């Protein structure tokens, strides 16, 4: 039983890391697109 709980918490923390990485990628993409749009508008 203990191993299953450890595995679950490890799996969840891994998922959280994936979500954080995904959000960081979104932020990078967003700022890149924003810069491109600003250059186009100038």
C-alpha distance matrix in Angstrom:
0.0 3.8 5.5 5.3 6.6 8.9 10.0 10.8 12.7 14.4 15.4 16.8 18.7 20.1 21.2 22.9 24.7 25.9 27.2 29.0 30.5 31.6 33.2 35.0 36.4 37.6 39.3 41.0 42.2 43.5 45.4 46.8 48.0 49.5 51.4 52.8 53.9 55.5 57.4 58.5 59.8 61.9
3.8 0.0 3.8 5.5 5.3 6.3 8.6 9.9 10.8 12.3 14.2 15.5 16.7 18.3 20.0 21.3 22.7 24.4 25.9 27.2 28.7 30.3 31.7 33.2 34.8 36.3 37.7 39.2 40.7 42.0 43.8 45.2 46.6 48.0 49.7 51.3 52.5 54.0 55.8 57.2 58.4 60.3
5.5 3.8 0.0 3.8 5.5 5.1 6.0 8.6 10.0 10.4 12.0 14.2 15.3 16.2 18.2 19.9 21.0 22.3 24.2 25.7 26.8 28.3 30.2 31.5 32.8 34.5 36.1 37.4 38.7 40.3 42.1 43.3 44.7 46.3 48.0 49.3 50.7 52.3 54.0 55.3 56.7 58.6
5.3 5.5 3.8 0.0 3.8 5.4 5.0 6.1 8.7 9.8 10.3 12.2 14.2 15.1 16.3 18.3 19.8 20.8 22.4 24.2 25.5 26.6 28.4 30.1 31.3 32.7 34.5 36.0 37.1 38.6 40.6 41.8 43.0 44.6 46.5 47.7 48.9 50.7 52.5 53.5 54.9 57.0
6.6 5.3 5.5 3.8 0.0 3.8 5.4 5.0 6.2 8.5 9.7 10.5 12.2 14.0 15.2 16.4 18.3 19.8 21.0 22.5 24.3 25.5 26.9 28.6 30.2 31.4 32.9 34.7 36.0 37.2 39.1 40.6 41.8 43.1 45.1 46.6 47.6 49.2 51.1 52.3 53.5 55.5
8.9 6.3 5.1 5.4 3.8 0.0 3.8 5.5 5.3 6.1 8.5 9.9 10.6 12.2 14.2 15.4 16.5 18.3 20.0 21.1 22.5 24.3 25.8 27.0 28.6 30.3 31.6 33.1 34.6 36.0 37.6 39.1 40.6 41.9 43.6 45.1 46.5 47.9 49.7 51.1 52.4 54.2
10.0 8.6 6.0 5.0 5.4 3.8 0.0 3.8 5.6 5.1 6.0 8.6 9.9 10.4 12.2 14.2 15.2 16.3 18.3 19.9 20.9 22.3 24.3 25.7 26.8 28.5 30.2 31.5 32.8 34.4 36.2 37.4 38.7 40.4 42.1 43.3 44.7 46.4 48.1 49.3 50.7 52.7
10.8 9.9 8.6 6.1 5.0 5.5 3.8 0.0 3.8 5.4 5.0 6.1 8.6 9.7 10.4 12.3 14.2 15.2 16.4 18.3 19.9 20.8 22.5 24.3 25.6 26.8 28.6 30.3 31.4 32.6 34.7 36.1 37.2 38.7 40.6 42.0 43.0 44.8 46.7 47.7 49.0 51.1
12.7 10.8 10.0 8.7 6.2 5.3 5.6 3.8 0.0 3.8 5.4 5.1 6.1 8.5 9.7 10.5 12.3 14.1 15.2 16.4 18.3 19.8 21.0 22.5 24.3 25.6 26.9 28.7 30.2 31.3 33.0 34.6 36.0 37.2 39.0 40.6 41.8 43.2 45.2 46.5 47.6 49.5
14.4 12.3 10.4 9.8 8.5 6.1 5.1 5.4 3.8 0.0 3.8 5.5 5.2 6.1 8.6 9.9 10.6 12.3 14.3 15.3 16.5 18.3 20.0 21.1 22.6 24.3 25.8 27.0 28.6 30.1 31.7 33.0 34.6 36.0 37.6 39.1 40.6 42.0 43.7 45.1 46.5 48.3
15.4 14.2 12.0 10.3 9.7 8.5 6.0 5.0 5.4 3.8 0.0 3.8 5.6 5.1 6.2 8.7 9.9 10.5 12.4 14.3 15.3 16.4 18.4 20.0 21.0 22.5 24.4 25.8 26.9 28.4 30.4 31.6 32.8 34.5 36.3 37.5 38.8 40.5 42.2 43.3 44.8 46.8
16.8 15.5 14.2 12.2 10.5 9.9 8.6 6.1 5.1 5.5 3.8 0.0 3.8 5.3 5.0 6.2 8.7 9.7 10.5 12.3 14.2 15.1 16.4 18.4 19.9 20.9 22.6 24.4 25.6 26.7 28.7 30.2 31.3 32.7 34.7 36.1 37.1 38.8 40.7 41.9 43.0 45.1
18.7 16.7 15.3 14.2 12.2 10.6 9.9 8.6 6.1 5.2 5.6 3.8 0.0 3.8 5.4 5.0 6.2 8.6 9.8 10.5 12.3 14.1 15.2 16.5 18.4 19.9 21.0 22.6 24.3 25.5 27.1 28.7 30.2 31.4 33.1 34.7 36.0 37.3 39.2 40.6 41.8 43.6
20.1 18.3 16.2 15.1 14.0 12.2 10.4 9.7 8.5 6.1 5.1 5.3 3.8 0.0 3.8 5.4 5.1 6.3 8.7 9.9 10.5 12.3 14.3 15.3 16.6 18.4 20.0 21.1 22.6 24.2 25.9 27.0 28.6 30.2 31.7 33.1 34.6 36.2 37.8 39.1 40.6 42.4
21.2 20.0 18.2 16.3 15.2 14.2 12.2 10.4 9.7 8.6 6.2 5.0 5.4 3.8 0.0 3.8 5.4 5.0 6.2 8.6 9.8 10.4 12.3 14.2 15.2 16.4 18.4 20.0 20.9 22.3 24.4 25.7 26.8 28.4 30.3 31.5 32.7 34.4 36.3 37.3 38.7 40.7
22.9 21.3 19.9 18.3 16.4 15.4 14.2 12.3 10.5 9.9 8.7 6.2 5.0 5.4 3.8 0.0 3.8 5.4 5.1 6.2 8.6 9.7 10.5 12.3 14.2 15.2 16.5 18.4 19.9 20.8 22.6 24.3 25.6 26.7 28.7 30.3 31.3 32.8 34.8 36.1 37.2 39.1
24.7 22.7 21.0 19.8 18.3 16.5 15.2 14.2 12.3 10.6 9.9 8.7 6.2 5.1 5.4 3.8 0.0 3.8 5.4 5.1 6.1 8.5 9.8 10.5 12.3 14.2 15.3 16.5 18.3 19.8 21.2 22.6 24.3 25.6 27.1 28.7 30.2 31.5 33.2 34.7 36.1 37.7
25.9 24.4 22.3 20.8 19.8 18.3 16.3 15.2 14.1 12.3 10.5 9.7 8.6 6.3 5.0 5.4 3.8 0.0 3.8 5.5 5.1 6.1 8.6 9.9 10.5 12.3 14.3 15.3 16.4 18.2 20.1 21.1 22.4 24.2 25.8 27.0 28.4 30.2 31.8 32.9 34.5 36.4
27.2 25.9 24.2 22.4 21.0 20.0 18.3 16.4 15.2 14.3 12.4 10.5 9.8 8.7 6.2 5.1 5.4 3.8 0.0 3.8 5.4 5.0 6.1 8.6 9.8 10.4 12.3 14.2 15.2 16.2 18.4 19.9 20.9 22.2 24.3 25.7 26.7 28.3 30.3 31.4 32.6 34.7
29.0 27.2 25.7 24.2 22.5 21.1 19.9 18.3 16.4 15.3 14.3 12.3 10.5 9.9 8.6 6.2 5.1 5.5 3.8 0.0 3.8 5.4 5.1 6.2 8.6 9.8 10.5 12.4 14.2 15.1 16.6 18.4 19.9 20.9 22.6 24.4 25.6 26.8 28.8 30.3 31.4 33.1
30.5 28.7 26.8 25.5 24.3 22.5 20.9 19.9 18.3 16.5 15.3 14.2 12.3 10.5 9.8 8.6 6.1 5.1 5.4 3.8 0.0 3.8 5.5 5.1 6.2 8.7 9.9 10.6 12.3 14.1 15.5 16.6 18.3 19.9 21.2 22.7 24.3 25.8 27.2 28.7 30.3 31.9
31.6 30.3 28.3 26.6 25.5 24.3 22.3 20.8 19.8 18.3 16.4 15.1 14.1 12.3 10.4 9.7 8.5 6.1 5.0 5.4 3.8 0.0 3.8 5.4 5.1 6.2 8.7 9.9 10.5 12.2 14.4 15.3 16.4 18.2 20.1 21.1 22.4 24.2 25.9 26.9 28.5 30.5
33.2 31.7 30.2 28.4 26.9 25.8 24.3 22.5 21.0 20.0 18.4 16.4 15.2 14.3 12.3 10.5 9.8 8.6 6.1 5.1 5.5 3.8 0.0 3.8 5.4 5.0 6.2 8.7 9.8 10.3 12.3 14.2 15.2 16.2 18.3 19.9 20.8 22.3 24.4 25.6 26.7 28.6
35.0 33.2 31.5 30.1 28.6 27.0 25.7 24.3 22.5 21.1 20.0 18.4 16.5 15.3 14.2 12.3 10.5 9.9 8.6 6.2 5.1 5.4 3.8 0.0 3.8 5.4 5.0 6.2 8.6 9.7 10.7 12.3 14.2 15.2 16.6 18.5 19.9 21.0 22.7 24.4 25.7 27.3
36.4 34.8 32.8 31.3 30.2 28.6 26.8 25.6 24.3 22.6 21.0 19.9 18.4 16.6 15.2 14.2 12.3 10.5 9.8 8.6 6.2 5.1 5.4 3.8 0.0 3.8 5.4 5.1 6.1 8.5 10.0 10.5 12.2 14.1 15.4 16.5 18.3 19.9 21.3 22.6 24.3 26.0
37.6 36.3 34.5 32.7 31.4 30.3 28.5 26.8 25.6 24.3 22.5 20.9 19.9 18.4 16.4 15.2 14.2 12.3 10.4 9.8 8.7 6.2 5.0 5.4 3.8 0.0 3.8 5.5 5.1 6.0 8.6 9.8 10.4 12.0 14.2 15.3 16.3 18.1 20.0 20.9 22.3 24.4
39.3 37.7 36.1 34.5 32.9 31.6 30.2 28.6 26.9 25.8 24.4 22.6 21.0 20.0 18.4 16.5 15.3 14.3 12.3 10.5 9.9 8.7 6.2 5.0 5.4 3.8 0.0 3.8 5.5 5.0 6.2 8.5 9.9 10.4 12.3 14.2 15.2 16.3 18.4 19.9 20.9 22.6
41.0 39.2 37.4 36.0 34.7 33.1 31.5 30.3 28.7 27.0 25.8 24.4 22.6 21.1 20.0 18.4 16.5 15.3 14.2 12.4 10.6 9.9 8.7 6.2 5.1 5.5 3.8 0.0 3.8 5.4 5.3 6.1 8.6 9.9 10.7 12.4 14.3 15.4 16.7 18.5 20.0 21.4
42.2 40.7 38.7 37.1 36.0 34.6 32.8 31.4 30.2 28.6 26.9 25.6 24.3 22.6 20.9 19.9 18.3 16.4 15.2 14.2 12.3 10.5 9.8 8.6 6.1 5.1 5.5 3.8 0.0 3.8 5.6 5.1 6.1 8.5 9.9 10.6 12.2 14.2 15.5 16.5 18.3 20.2
43.5 42.0 40.3 38.6 37.2 36.0 34.4 32.6 31.3 30.1 28.4 26.7 25.5 24.2 22.3 20.8 19.8 18.2 16.2 15.1 14.1 12.2 10.3 9.7 8.5 6.0 5.0 5.4 3.8 0.0 3.8 5.5 5.2 6.1 8.6 9.9 10.5 12.2 14.3 15.3 16.4 18.5
45.4 43.8 42.1 40.6 39.1 37.6 36.2 34.7 33.0 31.7 30.4 28.7 27.1 25.9 24.4 22.6 21.2 20.1 18.4 16.6 15.5 14.4 12.3 10.7 10.0 8.6 6.2 5.3 5.6 3.8 0.0 3.8 5.5 4.9 6.1 8.6 9.8 10.4 12.3 14.2 15.2 16.6
46.8 45.2 43.3 41.8 40.6 39.1 37.4 36.1 34.6 33.0 31.6 30.2 28.7 27.0 25.7 24.3 22.6 21.1 19.9 18.4 16.6 15.3 14.2 12.3 10.5 9.8 8.5 6.1 5.1 5.5 3.8 0.0 3.8 5.4 5.2 6.3 8.7 9.9 10.8 12.4 14.4 15.7
48.0 46.6 44.7 43.0 41.8 40.6 38.7 37.2 36.0 34.6 32.8 31.3 30.2 28.6 26.8 25.6 24.3 22.4 20.9 19.9 18.3 16.4 15.2 14.2 12.2 10.4 9.9 8.6 6.1 5.2 5.5 3.8 0.0 3.8 5.4 5.1 6.2 8.6 9.9 10.5 12.3 14.4
49.5 48.0 46.3 44.6 43.1 41.9 40.4 38.7 37.2 36.0 34.5 32.7 31.4 30.2 28.4 26.7 25.6 24.2 22.2 20.9 19.9 18.2 16.2 15.2 14.1 12.0 10.4 9.9 8.5 6.1 4.9 5.4 3.8 0.0 3.8 5.5 5.1 6.1 8.7 9.9 10.5 12.4
51.4 49.7 48.0 46.5 45.1 43.6 42.1 40.6 39.0 37.6 36.3 34.7 33.1 31.7 30.3 28.7 27.1 25.8 24.3 22.6 21.2 20.1 18.3 16.6 15.4 14.2 12.3 10.7 9.9 8.6 6.1 5.2 5.4 3.8 0.0 3.8 5.5 5.1 6.2 8.6 9.9 10.8
52.8 51.3 49.3 47.7 46.6 45.1 43.3 42.0 40.6 39.1 37.5 36.1 34.7 33.1 31.5 30.3 28.7 27.0 25.7 24.4 22.7 21.1 19.9 18.5 16.5 15.3 14.2 12.4 10.6 9.9 8.6 6.3 5.1 5.5 3.8 0.0 3.8 5.5 5.2 6.2 8.7 10.2
53.9 52.5 50.7 48.9 47.6 46.5 44.7 43.0 41.8 40.6 38.8 37.1 36.0 34.6 32.7 31.3 30.2 28.4 26.7 25.6 24.3 22.4 20.8 19.9 18.3 16.3 15.2 14.3 12.2 10.5 9.8 8.7 6.2 5.1 5.5 3.8 0.0 3.8 5.4 5.0 6.2 8.7
55.5 54.0 52.3 50.7 49.2 47.9 46.4 44.8 43.2 42.0 40.5 38.8 37.3 36.2 34.4 32.8 31.5 30.2 28.3 26.8 25.8 24.2 22.3 21.0 19.9 18.1 16.3 15.4 14.2 12.2 10.4 9.9 8.6 6.1 5.1 5.5 3.8 0.0 3.8 5.4 5.1 6.3
57.4 55.8 54.0 52.5 51.1 49.7 48.1 46.7 45.2 43.7 42.2 40.7 39.2 37.8 36.3 34.8 33.2 31.8 30.3 28.8 27.2 25.9 24.4 22.7 21.3 20.0 18.4 16.7 15.5 14.3 12.3 10.8 9.9 8.7 6.2 5.2 5.4 3.8 0.0 3.8 5.5 5.3
58.5 57.2 55.3 53.5 52.3 51.1 49.3 47.7 46.5 45.1 43.3 41.9 40.6 39.1 37.3 36.1 34.7 32.9 31.4 30.3 28.7 26.9 25.6 24.4 22.6 20.9 19.9 18.5 16.5 15.3 14.2 12.4 10.5 9.9 8.6 6.2 5.0 5.4 3.8 0.0 3.8 5.6
59.8 58.4 56.7 54.9 53.5 52.4 50.7 49.0 47.6 46.5 44.8 43.0 41.8 40.6 38.7 37.2 36.1 34.5 32.6 31.4 30.3 28.5 26.7 25.7 24.3 22.3 20.9 20.0 18.3 16.4 15.2 14.4 12.3 10.5 9.9 8.7 6.2 5.1 5.5 3.8 0.0 3.8
61.9 60.3 58.6 57.0 55.5 54.2 52.7 51.1 49.5 48.3 46.8 45.1 43.6 42.4 40.7 39.1 37.7 36.4 34.7 33.1 31.9 30.5 28.6 27.3 26.0 24.4 22.6 21.4 20.2 18.5 16.6 15.7 14.4 12.4 10.8 10.2 8.7 6.3 5.3 5.6 3.8 0.0
